[in-house]
Amino acid sequence: MPTESDKIELSEHELREIAGYAADCARRTLSIFEQSLPADTRPRDAIDAAQVFAEGGRRTGALRQSAWAAYKAAQEAASAAAADAARAASHAAAAAYLHPKASAHQVKHILGAAAHAARAEELASGEDQSVASAGTLEWARLHAPAAVTAVLGRLPAAPPGGGRVGEFIRDLDAALRA
């Protein structure tokens, strides 16, 4: 297992697959945010920017700015579920900026969109824990592209902490490594 100071190989193709996967995960709960704030396009813009990168677009300042804008939308959301849906979108756009270092923190960048989307689903369902497990988390496990599992295999396991979202990250990380 690599140590925190090690560098890992990370190809542009892998970054694109990871960003596309993160965008797909975040898109699953975008409607939760949009029902709360239909005029606020920041999370949708972040997901769309991640998708453009995944399909061959450039990694630009606008892509990074869309991640920060979705993060800001999460802070302004009217409900916890809408906030996590916006955080999922923020993580999708930020996935394009995964660092080539063997840090457990990088696992959060790969799986953060799925974990926040799962938490948004769970909160929107009234905290029904089976919803997240049967919904986005299961979808994310079944639809992870080869690049996700390959890059996770080069990283230490997901770190402790992070509340319910951290739990989702660790659960998904363990499932994808199995």
N, C-alpha and C positions, 0 to 999 in steps of 0.2 A: 504494500500500500504506500502511495506517495506521502511525503511529508509536506507540511504547510509551505515550506520554502521552495519546493520543487516547482519547476515549470512543466506544463503539459503541452502536448501538441493539440492544436485547435485549428482546424481548417475553416476557410470561409464557407465551404459547403456545409460543414457541421453547424456553423453559426446560423446559416440560413434555415436549415432544417429545424433547429431549436427555436428560432424566432417564429417560424411558421406554426410549429406545434403550440407554442405559447399563445400565439394569436388565436388559434382554433380553440384552445381551452378558455381563453378570456371571452371570446365571442359567445360562448354558451350561456353566459350570464349578463351580457350587455343589456338585455331588456330589463333586468332588475334595476339597473341604474337609470335607464331611459324612461321607465315608468315614473320614477321619482323626479327626474329633472329632464323632461323631453327636449328642451331647447339647448341643453348643454352637450355639445358634440365632442368634448375633449377625450373621453374614453374611446368613443368610436374612432376618432382621428388617430389615436395611439395604436389601436388594433389594426386599422387600415395601413398605417405607416409600417408597422411590423410586417404585415403581409406583403407590402411592396418590397421591403428588403428581402423577405424570404423568397420572392419571385425574381430576384436578380437586381433589385434597386441598390443604390449606394447607401452606405452608412453615413448619414449626414447629421449636421447640427440640428436640423428640423426633426429628425427621428428622435434624437435625444430630448429635444424640447417637448415633443409630444408625450414622452414618458413622464416628464416632470409636470406637464399640464394635467395629465390624467391623475397623477398623484395629488395635485392641488384640488382637482375635482373631488377626490375621495375625502379630502379634509372638509369640503363644503357640502358633502352629501347630507340629505335629510334623514337617512336611516343607516343603520350599521350594515344592512345587506347591500344597499346601494354603494356604500363606501368600499366594501370588499370587492364588489363588481368593478369599481373604478380602479382599485389597487391591482386587480387582475390585469386590466388593460395597461396600466403603467408597467407592470412586470413584463408584459408581452413586448412592448417597445424597447424596454431596457435589456431584454434577452439578447439583442443584437450586440450588446457591449460586454458580453461575458469575457472574463479575463483568462488568459492562458496560465493560470497558476493553480497549484494543487491545494486549494483552500476549500474547506467544508462550506464556507460562506457562498461559494460559487454554485453549490447545489440549490441554494435558495433562488438564485437567478434563473436556473433551468426550470425549476418546478414551482416557482412562486405564482405564476399565472394560474396554474391548475389548482393550487392550494387555496388561493384567494377566491377563485371562482367556486370551489367546493364550499368554502365558508359562506359565501354570498347565498348559495342555494340553501344551505343549512339554516341560516338566519331567516331567509324569506319563507321557509317552511315552518317557522315557529320553533326552531332549534331541534327539529326531528333529525337525530344523528344518522338515521338510516338513509336519509335523502342524499347527503354528501357522499356516503360510501357507495350507494347504488347509482349516483348520478355522475358528476364530473370526475370524481376520483377513479371510478371504474372505467369511464370513457378514456381518461388520460392514460391509464395503465394499458388499455387495449390498443390505443392509437399512437403510442409513442413511437416515433420513427427510430431507425437504427442509430442515428447520430445521438439521440438522447441517451440511450443505454450505453453506447460506446464512450461518450464523454463522462457520464456518471461513473463508469468503470475506472476512469483515470483519476477520480477525485476521492477524497476521504468521504465517509458517510455523512449525511446531513447532521448538522450540529444540534445540540439540545436547546431547549427554550423555544420562545416564539408563540407560546399559548396554543390555541386550537389550530391556527394556521401552521405553526411549527410541527405540531403533531401530524397534520396532513402531509406536510413535506416529508417527514421521516417515514410515514407509512408508504407513501408513493415511491420514495427512494428505495426502500427495502423491497417493495414489490417489483420494481423495475430491475433491481440487481439480482433477483432470485432466478 
